[in-house]
C-alpha cells in the first residue's frame, strides 16, 4: 500500500536513499559505522575523532578539542565538572571503539 498522503515523510526519504544505494551498489561510508549504543554526543565525538585522525592531527587535549566553550562559560562549577567528566568518558569510549574498528 502506498503512502500518497505523506510523500515528504522521513521514512519515505530513507527508503529512497536505501533503494538508490542498493541500485548503485554504493555502500561506502566516509567513516566507519558508529556503535549502535552511542549517544548523539558520542556520535559527534566519534565522527570528529575519525576526521582528525584522517587529517593526521594529534589530539593532545581532548577537552579543549571537543568541549563547547560557550556551554562551559554558562555552567556552574559543579555542572562544569560533571560535563568534563562525561566528555572524557565519551571520548575514551569512542576512541576505543574507533581503535577496535581500525583493527
C-alpha positions in Angstrom: 0.0 0.0 0.0 1.4 3.3 -1.0 1.6 6.4 1.2 0.4 9.1 -1.1 -0.8 11.4 1.6 2.7 11.8 3.1 5.0 11.9 0.1 7.6 14.0 2.1 7.8 11.8 5.2 11.3 11.0 6.6 10.7 7.2 6.3 10.0 7.5 2.6 13.2 9.6 2.1 15.2 6.9 4.0 13.7 4.2 1.9 14.5 6.1 -1.3 18.1 6.6 -0.2 18.4 2.9 0.6 17.0 1.9 -2.7 19.4 4.2 -4.5 22.4 2.7 -2.6 21.2 -0.8 -3.5 20.8 0.0 -7.2 24.2 1.8 -7.4 25.9 -0.7 -5.1 27.2 2.3 -3.2 27.6 1.3 0.5 30.9 3.1 1.1 30.7 5.4 4.1 33.0 8.3 4.7 33.8 7.0 8.2 33.4 3.6 10.0 30.0 2.9 11.4 29.3 4.4 14.7 28.5 1.9 17.5 24.7 1.5 17.9 24.8 2.1 21.6 26.4 5.6 21.2 24.6 8.7 22.3 24.2 11.6 19.9 27.1 13.4 21.7 29.2 10.3 21.4 28.4 10.1 17.6 29.7 13.7 17.2 32.9 12.8 19.1 33.3 9.6 17.0 33.0 11.4 13.7 35.2 14.3 14.7 37.8 12.0 16.1 37.8 10.0 12.9 38.2 13.1 10.8 41.0 14.4 13.0 42.8 11.1 12.7 42.4 11.0 8.9 43.9 14.5 8.6 46.9 13.3 10.7 46.3 15.7 13.6 47.3 14.5 17.1 44.9 15.2 19.9 46.8 16.5 22.9 43.9 17.9 24.9 40.6 16.2 24.1 38.7 18.5 26.5 39.6 21.7 24.6 39.1 19.9 21.3 35.6 18.5 21.9 34.1 20.8 24.6 31.6 23.5 23.8 33.3 26.7 25.1 30.1 28.7 25.3 28.4 26.0 27.2 31.3 25.8 29.7 31.1 29.5 30.4 27.4 29.4 31.3 27.7 26.4 33.7 28.2 26.4 37.4 31.3 24.8 38.8 29.6 21.5 39.7 27.9 21.3 36.3 31.2 22.1 34.6 32.9 19.3 36.4 30.1 16.9 35.5 30.2 17.9 31.9 34.0 17.5 31.6 33.9 14.0 33.3 31.1 12.9 30.9 33.0 14.3 28.0 36.2 12.4 29.0 34.2 9.2 29.4 32.6 9.7 26.0 36.0 10.4 24.4 37.6 7.3 25.9 34.8 5.0 24.8 34.6 6.4 21.3 38.4 6.3 20.9 38.4 2.6 22.0 35.5 1.9 19.5 37.4 3.6 16.7 40.6 1.7 17.6 38.6 -1.6 17.5 37.1 -0.6 14.1 40.6 0.0 12.7 41.9 -3.3 13.9 
